[in-house]
Amino acid sequence: MAKLIYTSDAFLVINKPSGIQSVSSTLDLHSVQGQLEKKHGFVHINQRLDTPVSGLMTATIKKKAVEAIQEAINDESSTKKYLAICSKGSLAESGRLEHYLIRDGKHNKARITDKEHGKLAQIDYRVLKTLDNYLVLEVTLLTGRFHQIRCQLADQGAFIKGDVKYGARRGNKDRSLYLHAYELSFNYQGEQHLFVQQPKQDPLWDIAWQAKIEHE
């Protein structure tokens, strides 16, 4: 079940666990949207997290506020930060990844293409900690493309742990990915909102969270 962490008369902030969809579909009855609709009726999901990804997301519960809240969340001043645990690949200590992506609907994947055919995708990243087999990354999302973090890191050989779709050697037992949306901030109607959410507790996530704290 998704955990509600903030409520206003216009929008909600939710901590989504891995394993449930963001938006209702005919394929799966378990979704954040479906859960919220039982109580709130109208629910508009403002940004989606992939099913195996966990973390912060928002939903608008007031129809007249949808456009304004969407604009606030998409504004350049907003921030969306993730923690990722991935293979080492060819990443530098920090940097920006920029690609043009296209959605492959047949295989439900993002693919890198050229400027003419794709949409610009950008992320900033920095290495928070180097482990024996993995890197702990902080990833700042600059554009909101389908599967972009997963695809862009995979292009550098930095496969997110558990993400067999994009090249990881093996999946996790619970089919989750080590990718968590931990920070979200935006300004809505003159009020600045900042939300931070720790990943679920397990040995690797605990190491990642401590590394994040040490870099603050």
C-alpha positions as CSV (number, residue, x, y, z in Angstrom):
1,M,0.0,0.0,0.0
2,A,1.1,3.5,-0.8
3,K,1.7,5.7,2.2
4,L,0.2,9.2,2.4
5,I,2.7,11.7,3.8
6,Y,1.1,15.0,3.1
7,T,-2.5,16.2,2.5
8,S,-3.9,19.6,1.4
9,D,-7.2,20.5,-0.1
10,A,-5.7,20.4,-3.6
11,F,-3.0,17.8,-3.7
12,L,-1.5,14.8,-1.9
13,V,2.1,13.6,-1.6
14,I,2.6,9.8,-1.5
15,N,5.4,7.4,-0.8
16,K,4.9,4.6,-3.4
17,P,6.4,1.2,-2.6
18,S,7.9,-0.8,-5.4
19,G,5.6,-3.4,-6.9
20,I,2.4,-1.3,-7.5
21,Q,1.5,0.8,-10.5
22,S,1.2,4.6,-10.3
23,V,-1.9,4.8,-12.5
24,S,-4.8,2.4,-12.7
25,S,-5.0,0.1,-15.7
26,T,-6.9,-3.0,-16.9
27,L,-3.8,-5.1,-16.3
28,D,-3.4,-4.5,-12.5
29,L,-5.9,-3.6,-9.9
30,H,-3.2,-2.5,-7.5
31,S,-2.3,1.1,-8.1
32,V,-1.7,4.4,-6.2
33,Q,-4.5,6.0,-8.2
34,G,-6.9,3.2,-7.4
35,Q,-6.1,3.3,-3.7
36,L,-6.6,7.1,-3.5
37,E,-9.8,7.1,-5.6
38,K,-11.5,5.0,-2.9
39,K,-11.3,7.9,-0.5
40,H,-11.0,11.0,-2.7
41,G,-13.0,10.2,-5.8
42,F,-11.2,12.4,-8.4
43,V,-7.5,11.8,-8.5
44,H,-5.0,13.0,-11.1
45,I,-1.5,11.5,-10.9
46,N,1.0,14.3,-11.6
47,Q,4.1,12.3,-12.2
48,R,4.4,8.5,-12.6
49,L,7.0,6.2,-11.1
50,D,7.7,2.9,-12.8
51,T,6.1,-0.1,-11.1
52,P,9.4,-1.5,-9.7
53,V,10.6,2.0,-8.5
54,S,9.7,3.4,-5.1
55,G,9.5,6.9,-3.7
56,L,7.7,10.3,-3.7
57,M,5.0,11.2,-6.1
58,T,2.0,13.6,-6.1
59,A,-1.6,13.5,-6.9
60,T,-4.1,16.3,-7.5
61,I,-7.6,15.8,-5.9
62,K,-9.1,19.1,-7.0
63,K,-10.0,19.3,-10.7
64,K,-9.5,23.1,-10.9
65,A,-6.0,22.8,-9.5
66,V,-4.6,20.2,-11.9
67,E,-3.0,22.6,-14.4
68,A,-1.5,24.9,-11.7
69,I,0.0,22.0,-9.7
70,Q,1.3,20.3,-12.8
71,E,3.0,23.6,-13.8
72,A,4.5,23.9,-10.4
73,I,5.9,20.4,-10.4
74,N,7.3,20.8,-13.9
75,D,8.8,24.3,-13.3
76,E,12.6,24.7,-13.6
77,S,12.8,25.7,-9.9
78,S,11.3,22.3,-8.8
79,T,13.6,19.5,-7.8
80,K,13.2,15.7,-8.2
81,K,16.1,13.7,-6.7
82,Y,16.6,9.9,-6.7
83,L,19.0,7.5,-5.1
84,A,20.2,4.7,-7.3
85,I,22.5,1.7,-6.7
86,C,24.1,0.5,-9.9
87,S,27.0,-1.2,-11.4
88,K,30.1,0.9,-11.9
89,G,30.1,1.3,-15.6
90,S,32.0,4.2,-17.1
91,L,30.6,7.0,-15.0
92,A,32.8,9.9,-13.8
93,E,32.5,11.2,-10.2
94,S,29.7,13.6,-11.3
95,G,28.3,14.9,-14.5
96,R,25.3,15.4,-16.8
97,L,23.9,12.8,-19.2
98,E,22.1,14.1,-22.2
99,H,20.4,11.9,-24.8
100,Y,17.5,11.8,-27.1
101,L,15.0,9.1,-26.3
102,I,12.2,7.3,-28.1
103,R,9.7,5.0,-26.5
104,D,9.6,1.5,-27.9
105,G,6.0,0.5,-27.2
106,K,6.4,-3.0,-28.5
107,H,9.0,-3.8,-25.8
108,N,8.0,-1.2,-23.3
109,K,11.4,0.3,-23.2
110,A,13.1,3.6,-23.9
111,R,15.8,3.7,-26.6
112,I,18.4,6.2,-27.5
113,T,18.0,7.8,-30.9
114,D,19.0,11.0,-32.6
115,K,17.7,14.5,-32.1
116,E,15.4,14.4,-35.1
117,H,13.5,11.4,-33.9
118,G,13.7,11.6,-30.1
119,K,12.9,13.8,-27.1
120,L,15.7,15.5,-25.1
121,A,16.4,13.7,-21.8
122,Q,18.8,15.1,-19.2
123,I,19.9,14.0,-15.7
124,D,22.6,15.2,-13.4
125,Y,24.4,12.7,-11.2
126,R,27.1,12.4,-8.6
127,V,28.7,9.4,-6.9
128,L,28.0,9.3,-3.2
129,K,29.8,6.1,-2.4
130,T,31.8,3.4,-4.1
131,L,31.2,-0.1,-2.9
132,D,32.9,-3.4,-4.0
133,N,30.5,-4.1,-6.8
134,Y,28.2,-1.0,-7.0
135,L,28.0,2.7,-7.0
136,V,25.6,4.8,-4.9
137,L,24.3,7.7,-7.0
138,E,22.3,10.8,-6.4
139,V,20.4,11.5,-9.6
140,T,18.6,14.8,-10.3
141,L,15.9,14.5,-12.9
142,L,15.9,17.5,-15.3
143,T,13.4,16.1,-17.8
144,G,10.5,13.7,-17.4
145,R,11.0,11.1,-20.1
146,F,9.8,7.5,-20.0
147,H,12.3,5.2,-18.2
148,Q,15.0,7.9,-18.7
149,I,17.1,7.3,-15.6
150,R,17.2,3.6,-16.3
151,C,18.0,4.0,-20.0
152,Q,20.6,6.7,-19.6
153,L,22.5,5.0,-16.8
154,A,22.5,1.7,-18.7
155,D,24.0,3.5,-21.7
156,Q,27.0,4.2,-19.5
157,G,27.2,0.5,-18.3
158,A,25.8,1.6,-14.9
159,F,22.9,-0.9,-14.7
160,I,20.6,-0.3,-11.8
161,K,20.6,-3.3,-9.5
162,G,17.7,-5.6,-10.4
163,D,17.0,-3.9,-13.8
164,V,17.3,-6.9,-16.1
165,K,15.2,-5.0,-18.7
166,Y,18.1,-2.6,-19.2
167,G,21.0,-5.0,-18.8
168,A,21.4,-5.9,-15.2
169,R,22.7,-9.5,-14.8
170,R,20.0,-10.6,-12.4
171,G,16.8,-9.4,-10.9
172,N,15.9,-8.8,-7.2
173,K,13.8,-11.4,-5.4
174,D,10.9,-9.0,-4.9
175,R,11.3,-7.7,-8.5
176,S,12.1,-4.2,-7.3
177,L,14.8,-1.9,-8.6
178,Y,17.3,0.0,-6.5
179,L,15.9,3.3,-7.6
180,H,14.1,5.5,-5.2
181,A,12.6,9.0,-5.6
182,Y,13.7,10.5,-2.3
183,E,13.3,14.2,-2.6
184,L,10.7,16.5,-4.2
185,S,10.4,20.2,-4.0
186,F,8.2,22.8,-5.7
187,N,6.5,26.1,-5.2
188,Y,2.7,26.2,-5.3
189,Q,0.7,29.4,-4.8
190,G,3.7,31.1,-3.2
191,E,4.4,28.4,-0.7
192,Q,7.6,26.3,-1.0
193,H,7.1,22.6,-0.4
194,L,10.0,20.2,0.3
195,F,9.5,16.5,0.9
196,V,12.2,13.9,1.7
197,Q,11.6,10.2,2.1
198,Q,14.0,7.4,3.1
199,P,14.0,4.2,1.1
200,K,12.8,1.0,2.7
201,Q,15.2,-0.5,5.2
202,D,17.6,-3.1,3.9
203,P,21.4,-3.4,4.1
204,L,22.1,-1.8,0.7
205,W,19.5,1.0,1.0
206,D,20.8,1.8,4.5
207,I,24.3,2.3,3.1
208,A,22.9,4.5,0.4
209,W,20.9,6.6,2.8
210,Q,23.9,7.1,5.1
211,A,26.0,8.1,2.1
212,K,23.4,10.7,1.2
213,I,23.4,12.1,4.7
214,E,27.2,12.4,4.7
215,H,27.1,14.4,1.5
216,E,24.6,17.0,2.8
